[in-house]
Amino acid sequence: MELHPRPLAMVRKTFEQAPRAADQNGPTRLRPRLIRAFALRPWLMVLGLVAIVAGAGQGVCAQTSVQVGTDPAKFVLKGMIVNAGGALSGEMVIEGDTIACVAATCTEPPGATLITVLNAYIFPGFIDAHNHVAYNFLPKWNPPKAYLRRAQWQASPSYKTFKKPYDDNKKQLFCEMVKYGELKALLSGVTTIQGTSPGSACIDVLIRNAENQNQLNLPASYIRTFILDISSFKETIDWNATKSFVVHIAEGAQGDLPSLKEFEILQQKNLLTASTAIIHGTAFGDAEFQKMGQAKAKLIWSPESNLRLYNQTTNIPLALKHGVPVSLGVDWNPSGSDTLFDELRVASQVNSEIFHNAIPSSDWIKMVTVNPANALALDTQIGDLKQGLKADITVLTANDPDPAQSLLKTHLQDVQMVWVKGILLYGNESILQTVKKDACEPLLVHGSKKRLCVSDPGAGVPKADETLAVITEKLRSAYPGLAPLVP
Ligand SMILES: [Zn+2]
């Protein structure tokens, strides 16, 4: 299959013209199921009434009810639990930062807060497999033309001008820049993100930065990332210590020789392994994907950024043909999508219009959960909702009876709760105000009242007491063009 720039350009145009918030909060089509649930379990009706009262201020029939317990470290979430491997109507127990049980029924620990989720799906917290988090305070960059490879646009005057605020502020405001990028990701249900340089203690709060191993008790070299030209990589990798090597390779047009040369160099340096996660591979053809498949290497795909910069994207059907697992990453907001949901929609549109639906629907959830967890060698800790894994959880309004299709219809206002390390960091105001009253900052997201928990003075790291208001004000003072938190 050839990927012609023209249809891909059409894909992008079509996507951009699509209304951003076509789906609103009222899932009217799913109402019959709500009624059935009440009919079968009368006690839900009582809780439901509490929820409706609690959510009345939003003008929406709230779906989720909360019964606050006495132990702040224990929670039970009841509802439709959706992993990449399938869905279960049941419950999940959170104890501290860990999932203690996922089953049709669990033994509920005494004192736990009970949260009953209706007309929503409980997903594993999403993993953005590739990003450049600190750049996401910058607005969109509109490339003046399509390029052949990464080095071209990076050397362009347009890009250098665009990037100047990053260079000017990274010394003073790096913590704020990263946290702002993390918060943008958190709003779209992302609980782990790849793409921050290791070593900054100030980012040990909010969501997990993969390379910084936030709260995962892994050595610093466990994940290594390389963002420069691979020919400049002079180090060696101790594969006993490093379990994921995340590297930009062949970010360029299909068949572009300098881009393909990077893949050769990667092999010459013995860096094409089962622990290698290749970002982009846009230039790859059958031969390269075959070698990736043989090596059991992983692919990270960022279609929107590819389309904007090169007017084409990675040949995912070829990757799948050779058994290469694919993860999704936003790349960064300036040329990528604003949210992981938008990135999924671009991927889905490319799939239907160019790939003849070679990507099965069941892959969408995998691409943002188990596949990136595997690519980052974090699958024993995150990416799945099961006993013993970390309690990183994203709850989204059900916009379709099929969870994968629902995910593709999700917009920022549909995010009901996001938990990181067993801590409810973001979600609907009615829920947050019940679970942790006045502990978090209000935020209006396309008409939906949310609360966002940013300040964490007890974290014991620099700048952890900063609120969203403080972070935003510092960044805006330094750079008035600051990208909106809620695009
Ligand atoms: Zn990148």
Residues whose N, C-alpha, C, O or C-beta is under 5 A from the ligand:
A	BS01	ZN	D331
